[in-house]
Amino acid sequence: MDVDYAAIALAGADTVRVVGARTTSIVREAQSRHGCSPTVTAALGRLLTGAALMGSTLAGRERITLQVAGDGPARGLIAEIAAGGRLRGYPLRPSVDRPLNARGKFDVGGVVGRGFLHVTRTFDTGQPYTSAVPLASGEIGEDLAQYFARSEQIPTVIAVGVLANPSGVLAAGGVFAQVLPGASERVIDSLEAAARALPQVSALVRDGDTPEQLVGRLAAALHPRIAGTQALAFDCHCDRTRVVKALVGLGRSALAAIVDAGEETEATCDFCRRKYYFAADEIRAILRDAQADCA
């Protein structure tokens, strides 16, 4: 099985950063964990791939969270990448679906609907910064490009794709190019022309293109040089301690009600669907500690 990873390159005399990524196994894992329909798989897979492309150079405690909130039947999608290429994500309504669109493609825009894309960058200090833009189409790739144009005013080309059918995910990946200071109009024009001529990126991945080859397809005329690679994997960092903090966040009255019920409590991580179980005595101890902290 091909391993998911990103290839990071500089092109155009180091005035363009280009990233290519293969995310097939990550999207397959997300589809399996959440039981996504084919169209929701395509939507979530594109968002996860976008996060992989955007977060390929994160370090320390940095992370990027992409949240799509729409009025379509899926309602919303979340994808997050942390330093080290650790990706996770989930849809609010995984099982909804739509017929193929008029071009015979997944109707991702229809399942997402109209709404907003929220991008949160959390820095190494732990301080988050969030910006939001209206969805351009709900097709994810166009929405991410609009975010860069509106929120960061950085010319950006991004293509993300997922090839799936009812039996599973066949291929997923993407390519991304961002103009850096000093780029000429010729460089920008070359990127735009290459993006228009780029074949469907998921089909390229299915046919064997590596992330380095995806970079080459988008930036061949700008003579890219690979600066490094980043391993990518679906990796949720939930643990029992974080779940306890979430339970405390419910409030003392909610915890007291759980204690009064006297039953085992089950908590499920939204990102990875891992289940955590707490006996009544454990919930009672959590409530006692919460009350002591507030005393």
C-alpha positions as CSV (number, residue, x, y, z in Angstrom):
1,M,0.0,0.0,0.0
2,D,1.3,3.5,-0.9
3,V,2.1,5.6,2.1
4,D,0.5,9.0,2.4
5,Y,2.9,12.0,2.5
6,A,3.4,15.5,1.2
7,A,6.3,16.8,-0.9
8,I,7.2,20.5,-0.3
9,A,9.0,22.4,-3.1
10,L,10.2,25.9,-4.0
11,A,9.8,27.1,-7.6
12,G,10.1,30.2,-9.7
13,A,13.5,31.2,-8.3
14,D,12.1,30.5,-4.8
15,T,9.1,32.8,-5.2
16,V,6.5,30.0,-5.1
17,R,5.9,27.3,-2.5
18,V,4.4,24.2,-4.0
19,V,3.0,21.2,-2.1
20,G,1.7,17.9,-3.4
21,A,0.1,15.3,-1.2
22,R,-1.3,11.8,-1.4
23,T,-4.0,11.3,1.2
24,T,-5.7,8.0,0.1
25,S,-5.2,6.1,3.3
26,I,-6.2,9.0,5.5
27,V,-9.5,9.5,3.6
28,R,-10.1,5.8,3.6
29,E,-9.6,5.7,7.4
30,A,-12.0,8.7,7.9
31,Q,-14.6,7.0,5.8
32,S,-14.3,3.8,7.7
33,R,-14.4,5.4,11.2
34,H,-17.4,7.6,10.4
35,G,-19.4,5.5,8.0
36,C,-19.5,8.3,5.4
37,S,-21.6,8.1,2.3
38,P,-19.7,8.5,-1.0
39,T,-20.5,12.2,-1.3
40,V,-19.7,13.0,2.3
41,T,-16.5,11.0,1.9
42,A,-15.6,13.2,-1.1
43,A,-16.4,16.4,0.9
44,L,-14.5,15.4,4.0
45,G,-11.6,13.9,2.0
46,R,-11.2,17.2,0.1
47,L,-11.1,19.1,3.4
48,L,-8.6,16.7,5.0
49,T,-6.4,17.0,1.9
50,G,-6.7,20.8,2.0
51,A,-5.6,20.7,5.6
52,A,-2.7,18.5,4.7
53,L,-1.5,20.9,2.0
54,M,-1.8,23.9,4.2
55,G,-0.2,22.4,7.3
56,S,2.8,20.7,5.7
57,T,5.3,23.0,7.5
58,L,3.8,23.2,11.0
59,A,6.0,22.7,14.0
60,G,5.7,22.4,17.8
61,R,2.2,22.8,19.0
62,E,1.0,24.6,15.9
63,R,-2.2,23.3,14.2
64,I,-4.7,24.4,11.6
65,T,-8.4,23.6,11.9
66,L,-10.8,23.9,8.9
67,Q,-14.5,24.1,9.6
68,V,-17.2,24.2,6.9
69,A,-20.6,25.2,8.2
70,G,-23.3,25.0,5.5
71,D,-27.0,24.7,5.1
72,G,-26.8,21.5,3.0
73,P,-27.8,18.1,4.4
74,A,-24.2,17.4,5.7
75,R,-24.5,20.6,7.9
76,G,-20.8,20.7,8.6
77,L,-17.3,19.2,8.3
78,I,-14.2,19.7,10.4
79,A,-10.6,18.8,9.5
80,E,-7.5,19.4,11.6
81,I,-3.8,19.0,11.0
82,A,-1.2,19.2,13.8
83,A,2.6,19.4,13.5
84,G,4.0,16.1,12.2
85,G,1.3,15.6,9.6
86,R,-1.2,14.3,12.1
87,L,-4.7,14.6,10.6
88,R,-8.2,14.0,11.9
89,G,-11.7,15.1,10.9
90,Y,-15.4,14.3,11.0
91,P,-18.7,15.3,9.3
92,L,-21.7,16.3,11.4
93,R,-24.0,14.1,9.3
94,P,-22.0,11.3,7.7
95,S,-24.7,9.2,6.1
96,V,-26.5,11.8,4.0
97,D,-26.0,11.7,0.2
98,R,-26.9,13.3,-3.0
99,P,-27.2,12.1,-6.6
100,L,-24.3,12.7,-9.0
101,N,-24.3,16.2,-10.5
102,A,-24.9,17.0,-14.2
103,R,-21.2,16.2,-15.0
104,G,-21.4,12.8,-13.4
105,K,-19.4,13.9,-10.4
106,F,-20.0,13.9,-6.6
107,D,-22.3,16.8,-5.8
108,V,-20.1,18.1,-2.9
109,G,-21.5,21.6,-3.3
110,G,-25.0,20.2,-2.9
111,V,-24.3,18.2,0.2
112,V,-22.4,21.2,1.8
113,G,-24.8,24.0,0.7
114,R,-24.2,27.7,1.4
115,G,-22.4,28.9,4.4
116,F,-18.9,29.7,5.7
117,L,-15.4,28.4,5.9
118,H,-13.7,29.0,9.2
119,V,-9.9,28.7,9.4
120,T,-8.3,28.6,12.8
121,R,-4.5,28.8,13.1
122,T,-3.2,27.8,16.6
123,F,0.3,29.0,17.1
124,D,3.0,27.4,19.2
125,T,2.0,29.6,22.2
126,G,-1.4,28.0,22.1
127,Q,-3.0,31.3,20.9
128,P,-5.6,30.7,18.2
129,Y,-6.5,33.1,15.4
130,T,-9.7,32.5,13.4
131,S,-11.0,34.0,10.2
132,A,-14.0,33.2,8.1
133,V,-15.1,33.6,4.5
134,P,-18.4,32.8,2.7
135,L,-18.3,29.5,0.8
136,A,-17.6,30.1,-2.9
137,S,-19.3,26.9,-4.1
138,G,-19.1,24.3,-1.3
139,E,-16.8,22.3,-3.5
140,I,-14.0,22.8,-0.9
141,G,-11.1,23.5,-3.3
142,E,-12.7,26.7,-4.6
143,D,-13.6,27.7,-1.0
144,L,-10.0,27.3,0.2
145,A,-8.7,29.3,-2.8
146,Q,-11.2,32.1,-1.9
147,Y,-10.1,32.0,1.7
148,F,-6.5,32.8,0.6
149,A,-7.6,35.5,-1.8
150,R,-10.0,37.3,0.7
151,S,-8.5,36.6,4.1
152,E,-4.7,36.5,3.4
153,Q,-4.6,38.3,0.1
154,I,-2.2,35.7,-1.2
155,P,-2.5,34.4,-4.8
156,T,-3.0,30.6,-4.4
157,V,-3.8,27.7,-6.6
158,I,-5.2,24.6,-4.9
159,A,-6.7,21.4,-6.4
160,V,-8.0,18.6,-4.1
161,G,-9.8,15.5,-5.1
162,V,-11.2,12.2,-3.9
163,L,-12.1,9.2,-6.1
164,A,-14.6,6.9,-4.3
165,N,-17.4,4.6,-4.9
166,P,-19.9,2.7,-2.7
167,S,-17.2,0.1,-1.9
168,G,-14.6,2.6,-0.7
169,V,-12.0,5.2,-1.4
170,L,-9.9,4.6,-4.5
171,A,-7.6,7.6,-4.4
172,A,-7.2,11.0,-2.8
173,G,-4.7,13.8,-3.0
174,G,-4.1,17.4,-3.9
175,V,-1.6,20.0,-5.0
176,F,-1.1,23.6,-3.8
177,A,0.9,26.5,-4.9
178,Q,1.3,29.8,-3.1
179,V,3.0,32.9,-4.4
180,L,5.7,34.4,-2.1
181,P,7.0,37.9,-2.0
182,G,9.0,38.8,-5.2
183,A,7.0,36.7,-7.6
184,S,6.7,38.2,-11.0
185,E,3.5,38.4,-13.1
186,R,5.1,35.8,-15.5
187,V,5.3,33.3,-12.6
188,I,1.7,33.9,-11.6
189,D,0.5,33.6,-15.1
190,S,2.4,30.3,-15.5
191,L,0.8,28.9,-12.4
192,E,-2.7,29.9,-13.5
193,A,-2.2,28.3,-16.9
194,A,-0.9,25.1,-15.4
195,A,-3.8,24.9,-13.0
196,R,-6.3,25.3,-15.9
197,A,-4.6,22.4,-17.7
198,L,-4.2,20.2,-14.7
199,P,-6.1,16.8,-15.0
200,Q,-8.3,15.6,-12.2
201,V,-5.9,15.2,-9.3
202,S,-7.6,12.2,-7.8
203,A,-7.3,10.3,-11.2
204,L,-3.6,11.2,-11.3
205,V,-3.1,9.7,-7.8
206,R,-5.1,6.6,-8.8
207,D,-2.8,6.2,-11.9
208,G,0.3,6.3,-9.7
209,D,1.4,10.0,-9.5
210,T,3.5,10.6,-6.5
211,P,3.3,13.9,-4.6
212,E,6.6,15.0,-6.3
213,Q,5.0,14.3,-9.7
214,L,2.0,16.3,-8.7
215,V,4.3,19.2,-7.9
216,G,5.9,18.8,-11.3
217,R,2.6,18.9,-13.1
218,L,1.7,22.2,-11.6
219,A,5.1,23.9,-11.6
220,A,7.1,22.2,-14.3
221,A,7.7,25.5,-16.1
222,L,9.0,27.1,-12.9
223,H,11.6,24.4,-12.3
224,P,10.6,23.2,-8.8
225,R,13.1,21.7,-6.4
226,I,11.9,19.5,-3.6
227,A,12.9,20.9,-0.3
228,G,11.5,18.1,1.9
229,T,8.7,15.7,2.6
230,Q,6.2,15.3,5.4
231,A,4.6,12.0,6.4
232,L,0.8,12.2,6.8
233,A,-1.5,10.0,8.8
234,F,-4.9,9.9,10.4
235,D,-4.0,10.3,14.0
236,C,-6.3,11.5,16.8
237,H,-4.8,12.8,20.0
238,C,-7.8,12.2,22.2
239,D,-7.2,10.5,25.5
240,R,-9.0,9.8,28.8
241,T,-7.6,13.0,30.4
242,R,-9.1,15.2,27.6
243,V,-12.4,13.4,27.8
244,V,-12.5,14.0,31.6
245,K,-12.0,17.8,30.8
246,A,-14.8,17.6,28.4
247,L,-17.1,16.0,31.0
248,V,-16.2,18.8,33.5
249,G,-17.1,21.3,30.8
250,L,-20.7,19.9,30.8
251,G,-21.1,21.7,34.2
252,R,-21.8,20.5,37.7
253,S,-25.5,20.1,37.3
254,A,-25.1,17.8,34.2
255,L,-22.5,15.7,36.1
256,A,-24.8,15.5,39.1
257,A,-27.6,14.2,36.9
258,I,-25.3,11.5,35.5
259,V,-24.3,10.5,39.0
260,D,-28.0,10.3,40.0
261,A,-28.7,8.0,37.1
262,G,-26.1,5.6,38.6
263,E,-25.2,4.0,35.3
264,E,-22.0,3.6,33.3
265,T,-21.3,6.6,31.1
266,E,-20.1,6.3,27.5
267,A,-18.3,9.2,25.8
268,T,-17.3,9.1,22.1
269,C,-14.6,11.2,20.4
270,D,-16.2,13.1,17.5
271,F,-12.9,12.9,15.5
272,C,-12.1,9.2,15.7
273,R,-15.2,7.6,17.3
274,R,-13.1,6.0,20.0
275,K,-15.3,5.2,23.0
276,Y,-14.4,5.9,26.7
277,Y,-16.4,4.4,29.5
278,F,-16.8,5.7,33.1
279,A,-18.3,3.9,36.0
280,A,-20.7,5.8,38.2
281,D,-18.1,6.0,40.9
282,E,-15.7,7.7,38.4
283,I,-18.2,10.3,37.5
284,R,-18.9,10.9,41.2
285,A,-15.1,11.5,41.7
286,I,-15.0,13.8,38.7
287,L,-17.9,15.8,40.1
288,R,-16.3,16.0,43.5
289,D,-13.0,17.3,42.0
290,A,-15.0,19.9,39.9
291,Q,-16.8,21.1,43.0
292,A,-13.5,21.4,44.9
293,D,-11.9,23.4,42.1
294,C,-14.8,25.9,42.3
295,A,-14.8,26.1,46.1
